[in-house]
Amino acid sequence: MRLDKFIAHCTGASRSEVKRWIRAKCVTVAGITTTDPRHYIAPPDEVTLNGSPLAYPHARYYMLHKPEGVVCSNEDGEHPTALDCLTGIHREGLQIAGRLDKDTTGLVLITDDGQWNHTITAPRAAKNKVYCVSLAKPISAQCMAQFAEGILLKGESKPTRPANVAPITDTKVRVTLHEGRYHQVKRMFAACGNHVTALHRESVAGIVLDAALAPGQFRPLTQAEINLSKSTSTDE
């Protein structure tokens, strides 16, 4: 990790402020003063700031209840972002593990652990994603059968993986996918001649959105949730 990034992560200071500290000879690495913000560090190198040692940060994992109108990107000139919801959190290095459309609500996972992000989102992992879907028309038995078989979406060469549809009411269903294609739920229902009017993600990789979180709220994942996401499979 770059020295300036490490210190910013530990202190919450801006990178420009950290660079001033480094160039002012306030920082040592393994007992040696350095003035290069790009200096690469890794454990067990000890880093001190004004004589006080800095601890290597632990990876961070959060769940967010994404509201409608929020985009899943690090920056956006027009709309609030998922990272904007993480008030009071140092955001540098954070990544969104599995994105949602602007008008889709529900569970979004955010982390600075790139390997864990890959575990969640890699197509090969085939992690379960569960959605509550409101439809313009009642669900048909034929549509449910198409989901179970897989659907060849417009512009694609391979059909979707089989997906499970469990009716809640005539026009509300719970859908479980094992992949994450672009606008997949909406496109699958469109291929069946129906239209999604509201979409809410309830869980990803076995991690269930906390019912206590209001839209826009977040909390750290528990260790059990972090571990669960590493072991869940398409068979669950």
N, C-alpha and C positions, 0 to 999 in steps of 0.2 A: 504494500500500500504506500502511496506517496505520503511524505511527511506532512505536507500541508493539509491533505485530506484527513489524515489520522488525527491531527490536533483539532481540526474543525469539528470532527465527529465527537471527540472527547469533551470539548469545551462549549460547543454550540456557537462559537465565534464564526464570523464570515471568513472566507478564504483570503480576502484582501487584508483583513486584520491579522490573521495568522501569519501571512507572509511578512508583515511588518515586524512581528515578534521574532521570526526566524532571522531576518536580516539585521535586527538589532542585537543578535547574539544572545537571545534569551533561551535558546533551545539547545539541548545536548542529545546526542544519540550514542548510546553505549559509552557514555562518559566523555564524548568528544563534541565540542561545539560545532554546529553546522549552520551555514547560511544559505543552503540550497533547498528551496521548498520542494523540489522534485526528488530529493533524496528518497530512495526506496527503503522501507523498513519492514521488518517481520519479526515475530517472536523468535528468540528471546531478547532482542534489542530493547534496552530500557530507554525510554524517552522522558526527558524532564523539561518542564517549563518553569523558568525562574526558580530552578532548584527543586521543584516538586515533581515527583514521578507521575506519569499519566498511565492509566490502565488501558489495556487493549479492550476495545468495546466488544460486547457480546452481540450476536446477530439479533435483529429485531423482527418481530412477526405481529401483524395487526389484522383484525377483521373490521371492516367498515360496512355499515348499512348505507349503501349508496342511495341518495335521493334521486328523483327524476330531475333532469336538467343538468346533472353533473357529468362531466366527461372523464373517461379513464385515460388521461394522458398527464405527463409531468407539467406541461404548460399549455395554455390555450388563451388566445387573445380575446375571445368572446364569451366563454362560459367558465364557471368555476370547475375546478378539477378535483379528482378524488384526493390528491395530496393536499389541496387547500382545506379539506375537512379535518386534517390531522393537526388541529390547533395545539400549540405548545410543544410540538415535536420537531426536532432537527431533521429536515427532510432529505438532506444530501445523501445520495446512495440508495434511496428507497426505490423499489420497483413494484409495479402492479402485476400481480400474478393472476392473469386471466381477466380480460377486460369485458365491460358491459357497454351496450349502446347508451347514448345520452338519455333516451326515454325509458330505459330498463332500470328497475330498482333491485335492491337486494345485496347479497353478499359479494364483497370484493376483498381479496386478500392482498396485503401489502407487506413487503419484506426488503431487507438489504442483503439477504442470503441468496446469492445467485444460483447456487446448486439446488437449494430447496425450491426456488421459483421454477427451475427446469423440471424438477420432480413433479410439480403440480401441473405444468402446462405442456410438457413435451407430448406430441401426438402418440408416441409409442406407449406412454404411461397409461393412456385411456382412462383417466380418472373420471369417476362419476360426477355429473353436474345435474342438479335437480332444480326444476323450474315450476312455478305455479303460473299457469297460462290462462288468460281470459280470452274467449273467442267471440267473433261476431255471430257465428251460427253454431247450433248444437253439433257436438262431435259425432261423427258417423262410425259405424263398425268398420267400414271400408278404410277410413282414414287410420284408425287404430291398427288395422292389419298392415297398411302401407308402412307405418312407422316401425312395426315389428320386423318387417322384411328388409327395410332400408329403401331410401328414395334417391333416385338419380336427379340431382338438382340442376337447374339450368346453368349451362356454362361449365359443368364439371364432368370429368371422365369416369369417376368412380362413385357408386351409390354411398349414401351415408351408412354408418354402422347401424345395426338394429337398435331401436330405441323403445323404451317402455312408456305407455300412456295409461294413466290411471284416472278415470273420471272422478271429479268431485261433485259437479253438477252437470247439467246438459251443456253448459257453455263455459265451464271451468274445469281444467284438467291439471294433473301433475305429470310432467314429462321428465324422464331420466335419460340423459345422453351420456355417451362414452367418448366424446370427441368435442371439438370446439371450432367448427367452421364459421365463416363470416355470416352473421345474421341467421344462424342455422335454424333455430326454432321457427322464426318467422317465415323463412323460405320453405321449410318442410310443410307447414300448414298451408302456405300459398299454393304449393304443388298439389295439395289435396283439395283445393277449391275453398279454403277457409281463410280467415283473416284474424291475426292476433291484435287484440285491442289493448291488452296490458300484459306485461311480462315481469316476473319477479323471481330472482334466483334465491333459492332457499339453502343450498349447500353445495360445496365443492370438495371432492376427495374425502368425504366423510365428515368434514367440518361444517357444522350447522350454524346458520346465522342466529346469534343470541337474540331471543325474543325481547330481552330487556333493552336492546339498543333501538332508539328512535331513529328515523331517517336523518343522516348526517352525523350520527354518533359512531364512535369506534372504541375498541379496547384491545389490549394485547391478547394474543392467543395463549392458552394454557399450554404447559408442556405436553399434556395428554393430547391436545388437539394437534400440536406440531408433530408428535409421533404418529398419530392416527393417519395423517396425510401421507406419511411415508409408507404405510402398509396397506392402505385401501386399494382395491382392484376392481375391475369390471364385474367380478363375481359377487360383490357385496350389494 
